[in-house]
Structures are given as structure tokens and as C-alpha cells.
Amino acid sequence: MAQGLITRPHRRPADAVTAAGAMQGQDLPGALASAVLRSGADVDAVLGDLTEGRLVRGYPMRGTVFLLAAEDVAWMTELCARPAVRAASARSHRLGLDERQIARARDIALEAMNGHPVPRQDLLDVWERSGLEPAGGRGYHLLFHLIAGGWACYGPWNGTEQDMVPAADWLPAGQTLEGRFNGDRTAATAELLRRYALFRGPVTLRDFTWWTKLGLGDARRALPLVADDLESGGGGEPLFWGPGLHEEARTLGRRASVPLLLPGFDEFVLGYQDRGFALAAEQQQRLVPGNNGVFKRAIVAGGVVKGIWSRGGRPGQRSLATEEFVSLSDTVRRRLDALFRAFPFITA
């Protein structure tokens, strides 16, 4: 409800991503579809947001790639990326990398980009020719350090994926932790907490700290700065949500239960530590087989996950394939077919 999947309150996909704080972005077409599905726009608009630099992908937290508004990349990464960077540094020696090689990879990458976008594979090839041997996970490890260190990000769409760009040239100036919040980490945490709760509420502070990997003490210190922007309730562990959320749900009535087709890795599922509100434990195994970290596309009806779906056939002859967790009515199935035809697929 709060996520805007029914009301689509955001004018552009970039506005939806800004409101979310960040959207998990391992699957780029899925992340872009997630942004479109919360806006009144289309695929061309989200690709335009990439090409014009309003949206990028980076590694702001959890060592995971996220889709973010360009003006949020630097300060969120400074605020949240430290634990993931420390963990990555500890893995470097197992990959045969040291600080000198990581710094050399950074310098080679910046020279290769030299103020213009470069496809990711081209960057890996440059490292290969320079003797850095990116195979065996080393190249992606170097990319993580390059991006989480604030040197680069995934920028414009090249028709297949995002090119790599230098952060200093592509991201808006002055949007660092110092420039945005005068270096005040509590104020920055409060801003991220506000967006998290408004976009995903009802949530707990533990949900927020799981999502960001910030400390619970950090969240508790930040809460008073945004408490007036939120409603709260619950028992021993308070829940927080946006003002008027319950009233909006009552106004929507049955519309709040309409079927949805969601991409894999959508924040409706991935935005919470405890996903029991959306599906039972045995169903989670079907959504993420073997708990392998790869989330399938979800069918949602009545506010809960009722199955998974995929896209069958060849370009020009695509069809909807479903695996229902519970039997769906013919009315719901017809609605899913319509949603499939209107779905914002990025590729044919």
C-alpha cells in the first residue's frame, strides 16, 4: 500500500526511487520495472532517467547493487557502505589482491573512462590487458571497490546495460555527507529512516537497520528527528508508517487488493527482514529456491504473494507462464494476462 504499486503516485520513475531511498538492483530490467510500476510513466521514461543521469546504480549498503537517484549516491554510500567495504577488504587477500593492486585498478579505470562512459566488459578487458587478471571474481571485486569507494557508478543505458562512468563527472556536485548534511551522520540516518518508513511502512527500527546495516543505536538517535513525520503504534516493538496510510487503505477499499505482477527482487518482498506478511515460509522456498539469493517474479493478490510468473516464448510471441501457490480465480487470471501485456519490459 505505502509502496505506491496501486496508486502510482510518482510522476517519474526517478521520483519513485528517490522516495524509496534505494531499490535493490542486481536484476537491472527488474529494478527499472519496479520504478515504472510505482509511477505514471513508461519504459522510455525510466531509460531516459538513466541516460540523463537522474538514476544510477551503486553499492550504497550491504555489498549489494542498488538503483538510486543520482543525488543520493554519494551521501548514502558514505553513510552505509563501511561494513561492506571492510568485509570486501578482508576478502581481497583470498583473491590475490592487495591495496596496491586495488589502487592501480582504480587509476586504470579512471584513465580508461577519462570523462566518458565505458561498457563494463571493456573495463574488465582493460584490466586484463594491464595484468590484473579479472577472472575468478577478481574483476567484480575490483568493480565493487571502485564504486563503493565513490570513484565510479553505473550510469547511462547503452541499449543492453548501463555503462560505467566516473562519479566525479556523472553525479551532482555537493551531494556528499558533508555537502548535504554538514557531515552529521545522525541527520543523514534520519533522512534515510524517514524515506524507508514512508515508502515501506509499517516497519520497525530493526527492519531499517537490517536493510541499511546501520546500528540500532544509530536508528534510535535518528528517530526523534523524523518522529513528527511518521505515525506509530504496536506493542513492545513499535511500528512506523506514513501519515494517513490507514485512511488511504480504507478509501481504496477493494482496490487495495487488486492483483499485481512484480519483477524479481522487488522491494515489496526484499524491503523487509521478516517477509511473513507477504508469504509463508514454505512459499518463500518457492520464491527463492534453495535460498540461493535469486528471487523469482511474484504474483500478488489481496496484498500477499499467491504465486510466481515468468515470460515464455520468443520476441513477438511472448506469453505469461504462472505457478500458483494457491488456486486463483478466472477473474484474477484474466487480470494477470492484462497486466502481462502492459508490463514495462525493458528488453523484447
HELIX and SHEET records of a PDB file:
HELIX    1   1 PRO A   13  ALA A   20  1                                   8    
HELIX    2   2 LEU A   28  VAL A   36  1                                   9    
HELIX    3   3 VAL A   43  THR A   51  1                                   9    
HELIX    4   4 ALA A   70  ASP A   72  5                                   3    
HELIX    5   5 VAL A   73  CYS A   80  1                                   8    
HELIX    6   6 ARG A   82  SER A   92  1                                  11    
HELIX    7   7 HIS A   93  LEU A   95  5                                   3    
HELIX    8   8 GLU A   99  MET A  113  1                                  15    
HELIX    9   9 ARG A  120  ARG A  129  1                                  10    
HELIX   10  10 ARG A  138  ALA A  148  1                                  11    
HELIX   11  11 ALA A  167  TRP A  170  1                                   4    
HELIX   12  12 LEU A  177  PHE A  181  1                                   5    
HELIX   13  13 ARG A  185  ARG A  200  1                                  16    
HELIX   14  14 LEU A  205  THR A  212  1                                   8    
HELIX   15  15 LEU A  216  VAL A  226  1                                  11    
HELIX   16  16 ALA A  227  ASP A  229  5                                   3    
HELIX   17  17 LEU A  245  LEU A  252  1                                   8    
HELIX   18  18 GLY A  253  SER A  257  5                                   5    
HELIX   19  19 GLU A  267  LEU A  270  1                                   4    
HELIX   20  20 ALA A  281  LEU A  287  1                                   7    
HELIX   21  21 PRO A  289  ASN A  291  5                                   3    
HELIX   22  22 ASP A  330  ALA A  342  1                                  13    
SHEET    1   A 3 MET A  23  GLN A  24  0                                        
SHEET    2   A 3 THR A  64  ALA A  69 -1                                        
SHEET    3   A 3 LEU A  55  MET A  61 -1                                        
SHEET    1   B 2 ALA A 152  TRP A 157  0                                        
SHEET    2   B 2 GLN A 162  PRO A 166 -1                                        
SHEET    1   C 2 GLU A 231  GLY A 233  0                                        
SHEET    2   C 2 LEU A 239  TRP A 241 -1                                        
SHEET    1   D 4 LEU A 260  LEU A 261  0                                        
SHEET    2   D 4 ARG A 297  ALA A 301 -1                                        
SHEET    3   D 4 VAL A 304  GLY A 312 -1                                        
SHEET    4   D 4 SER A 319  GLU A 324 -1                                        
END                                                                             
